[in-house]
Amino acid sequence: MKKVLLPIFLFLFMLTGCNSMYVKPGTLDKNYTIFADRGGFTMKRSVKEKMEERGYKVIVGKETNSKTINGLTDDGFVNVDAANTMNARYVVKVSERREFFFPIWCTFNGFWWWNFNVSIADQKTGEEILSWRGRGCANSSLNKLDKVLNQLEVKND
């Protein structure tokens, strides 16, 4: 019996969603624009859609390999390449592996398994305000994204 249960337990343990996250609360202001790279798999698209649903202005472009401006520019941004980020205050970067259909594990949670990295940086201060390495079912990952955005947003009272 132990010989059967141990491999099953190890397999299920390996499939659990694991997340490592650094969040800087109260640093994301909805009044500013967010730049995101175009394309991507499901997580990249979902991050852009979720931010637009929450009222952010998200502009999409193509990252370019060009020189970084050292120091402050006229508008107060640090290390900004205007052609690269279209003068957005924040940059969201999502890297991900191809999602895969996992109906047994994610039956009631979106059916798709994601493995991703999400980073949001404030170009004015030069700080990374979110660094998230995660994997999990689609719906639970989007629920976590909502909770993270709740923490990040500047509270205007």
C-alpha positions as CSV (number, residue, x, y, z in Angstrom):
1,M,0.0,0.0,0.0
2,K,2.8,2.4,0.9
3,K,4.5,1.7,-2.5
4,V,1.4,2.9,-4.3
5,L,0.5,5.9,-2.1
6,L,4.0,7.4,-2.0
7,P,4.4,8.0,-5.8
8,I,0.8,9.3,-6.0
9,F,1.5,11.7,-3.1
10,L,4.8,12.9,-4.7
11,F,3.1,13.4,-8.1
12,L,0.3,15.5,-6.5
13,F,2.8,17.5,-4.4
14,M,4.8,18.4,-7.6
15,L,1.6,19.6,-9.3
16,T,0.5,22.0,-6.6
17,G,0.7,25.7,-7.5
18,C,3.8,27.3,-6.1
19,N,4.2,31.0,-5.9
20,S,7.1,33.3,-4.9
21,M,6.1,36.9,-4.6
22,Y,7.6,40.3,-3.7
23,V,5.0,43.1,-3.5
24,K,5.5,46.8,-2.6
25,P,2.0,47.8,-1.4
26,G,0.5,51.2,-2.3
27,T,2.8,51.9,-5.2
28,L,0.6,51.5,-8.3
29,D,-1.4,54.5,-9.3
30,K,-4.3,54.1,-11.7
31,N,-3.8,57.6,-13.0
32,Y,-0.7,56.6,-15.0
33,T,-0.2,54.5,-18.1
34,I,1.1,50.9,-18.1
35,F,3.2,49.6,-21.0
36,A,3.0,45.9,-21.9
37,D,4.7,43.9,-24.6
38,R,2.4,42.6,-27.3
39,G,1.5,39.0,-27.9
40,G,2.2,36.1,-25.5
41,F,0.4,33.1,-24.2
42,T,-2.7,33.2,-22.0
43,M,-1.2,34.7,-18.8
44,K,0.3,37.7,-20.7
45,R,-3.0,38.4,-22.3
46,S,-4.9,37.9,-19.1
47,V,-2.7,40.3,-17.2
48,K,-3.4,43.0,-19.7
49,E,-7.1,42.3,-19.8
50,K,-7.4,42.2,-15.9
51,M,-5.6,45.6,-15.6
52,E,-7.9,47.2,-18.2
53,E,-10.9,45.7,-16.4
54,R,-9.7,47.4,-13.2
55,G,-9.5,50.8,-15.0
56,Y,-5.8,51.0,-16.0
57,K,-4.8,52.5,-19.3
58,V,-2.7,49.8,-20.9
59,I,-0.7,50.5,-24.0
60,V,0.8,47.7,-26.0
61,G,4.0,47.9,-28.0
62,K,7.1,46.1,-29.1
63,E,10.2,46.1,-27.0
64,T,13.2,47.3,-28.8
65,N,16.9,46.8,-28.1
66,S,18.2,50.4,-27.9
67,K,20.3,52.5,-25.5
68,T,19.0,53.3,-22.1
69,I,19.2,56.9,-21.0
70,N,21.2,57.3,-17.8
71,G,19.9,59.6,-15.2
72,L,16.7,61.6,-15.3
73,T,14.9,62.7,-18.4
74,D,12.9,65.9,-18.6
75,D,9.7,64.3,-17.4
76,G,11.5,62.8,-14.3
77,F,11.7,59.2,-15.4
78,V,14.8,57.1,-14.7
79,N,16.4,55.0,-17.4
80,V,13.6,55.4,-19.9
81,D,13.8,54.6,-23.6
82,A,10.8,56.5,-25.0
83,A,10.6,54.4,-28.1
84,N,10.6,51.3,-26.0
85,T,7.9,52.1,-23.4
86,M,6.0,55.0,-25.0
87,N,6.6,57.1,-21.9
88,A,4.5,54.9,-19.7
89,R,5.0,55.3,-16.0
90,Y,4.8,51.5,-15.3
91,V,6.0,48.6,-17.3
92,V,4.5,45.1,-16.9
93,K,6.6,42.2,-18.1
94,V,5.2,38.7,-18.3
95,S,7.3,35.7,-19.3
96,E,5.6,32.3,-19.5
97,R,5.9,28.8,-20.7
98,R,3.2,27.4,-23.0
99,E,0.1,26.6,-21.0
100,F,-1.1,23.1,-21.1
101,F,-4.6,21.5,-20.8
102,F,-4.8,19.8,-17.4
103,P,-8.5,18.8,-17.0
104,I,-7.9,16.3,-14.1
105,W,-6.1,18.8,-11.8
106,C,-7.8,22.0,-12.9
107,T,-11.3,20.7,-13.6
108,F,-13.1,23.4,-11.6
109,N,-10.3,26.0,-11.9
110,G,-10.0,26.9,-15.6
111,F,-8.7,23.6,-17.1
112,W,-5.3,25.2,-18.0
113,W,-2.0,25.0,-16.1
114,W,0.2,28.1,-16.2
115,N,3.9,28.6,-15.4
116,F,4.9,32.3,-15.4
117,N,6.9,35.2,-14.2
118,V,5.3,38.7,-13.8
119,S,7.1,41.9,-13.0
120,I,5.8,45.4,-12.7
121,A,8.3,48.3,-12.5
122,D,7.9,52.0,-11.8
123,Q,10.0,53.8,-14.3
124,K,9.9,57.1,-12.4
125,T,11.5,55.6,-9.2
126,G,13.3,52.8,-10.9
127,E,11.8,50.3,-8.5
128,E,10.3,46.9,-9.1
129,I,7.0,46.9,-7.3
130,L,5.9,43.4,-8.1
131,S,8.0,40.3,-8.7
132,W,6.0,37.1,-9.0
133,R,7.1,33.7,-10.0
134,G,4.2,31.4,-10.1
135,R,2.5,28.3,-11.5
136,G,-1.0,27.1,-11.1
137,C,-4.4,26.7,-12.6
138,A,-5.8,29.6,-14.7
139,N,-8.6,30.8,-12.4
140,S,-6.6,30.6,-9.2
141,S,-3.7,32.5,-10.8
142,L,-6.1,35.3,-11.9
143,N,-7.6,35.4,-8.4
144,K,-4.1,35.8,-7.0
145,L,-3.5,38.6,-9.5
146,D,-6.6,40.4,-8.3
147,K,-5.4,40.2,-4.7
148,V,-2.0,41.4,-5.6
149,L,-3.4,44.4,-7.6
150,N,-5.5,45.2,-4.5
151,Q,-2.3,45.4,-2.5
152,L,-0.3,47.4,-5.1
153,E,-2.9,50.1,-5.8
154,V,-2.5,53.5,-4.2
155,K,-5.6,54.1,-2.0
156,N,-7.1,57.4,-2.8
157,D,-9.3,58.4,0.2
